[in-house]
């Protein structure tokens, strides 16, 4: 009887461990997919007004060095902040911040 109870607890515990492991892998894959998108360089003047306004509001004092766009109309902006630190910010076409890399 003790062996049956022990095996039941062991089986239940191992199922729980594997269930948590899969969620972590999904999150990593989603992040990797965003980073691997192919971006094409565009002139800064071609950025949508919503993206420029959101950038200026979010990163006050920063200036845009280069801009890129991908097929999903997501914008990658290479910029420098007021402390001369380079960073990269990602926006969608509506000006929503997707991600920031230092």
N, C-alpha and C positions, 0 to 999 in steps of 0.2 A: 504494500500500500504506500509506503514511504517512497519507494522508487518511482511509482506512477505519479505521485504528486510532484516529486522533484523534476521528473522529465517534462511534465506539463508546464511548470514554472520556467524551466530552461528554454523550452520551445517558444513560449510567449515572449520571453525576454529577447531572444534572438530575432524574432519577427519585428519587434519594435525598433531594434537597432538598424535593421536593413531599411525600414520605412523612412527613417530620418536621413539616411545616407543619400537617397535618391533626390530629395528636395534640394540638397546642397549642390548636387551636380547640375540640376536644371538652372539654378541661379547663375552658376559659373558660365554655362553655355550661353545664356542670354546676354551677359556682359560681353563675352567674346564676340558675339555676333554684331554688336553695335560697333566695336572697335575695328572689325574687319571690313566694314562697308567701304566701297571705293568712292573717294571724293575727287571732284574735278575743280581745279582752281578757277575762281571767277573774280572779276573786278569788284572792288568794294562797293562801287556805285550800284551794282546789280543786286545787292542785298535788299530784301523786302523791308519796307519801312517798319513793320512790326518787329522784325528781328533787330534792326538798328536801335529802335526805341527801347526794347527790352534789354539789349546789351548795355546801353548808356545808363539806364535806370539801375540795373543790377551791379554794374562795375563802374561806378562813378570815378572819373579821373583816368580811366583806362583808354587806350587807343588801339584800334584794329590795325594789325600789320598785314595779314592775308586772310582771304575768305575762300571757302570751298563749299560745294553743294554735292549731294548724292542723288540717286534716282528717286528716293523717297521724299525729296525736298527737305532734307535735314541739312542744316548749315553748320559747318565747322569753322570756327573763328580763332585764328592765332592772334594773340594780343599781348600787350605789355601794360602792366598796371602803373600806378603813380610812383611805386617804389622801384621801377625798372625791372620787375620780375615778369618773365614770360609765362604765359598760361594759354590753355586751349579751352574754349567753351563750345558746347554743342546746343543748337536751338532748332526747334521745328519751324515750319513756315509761318506759324501764328505767333512766334516770339516766345514760346514756352521753353524754359531752360531744361535741357535733357541731361546734361552732365558737364562737369568741369574737371580738367586735368591740370595739375601744376607743372 
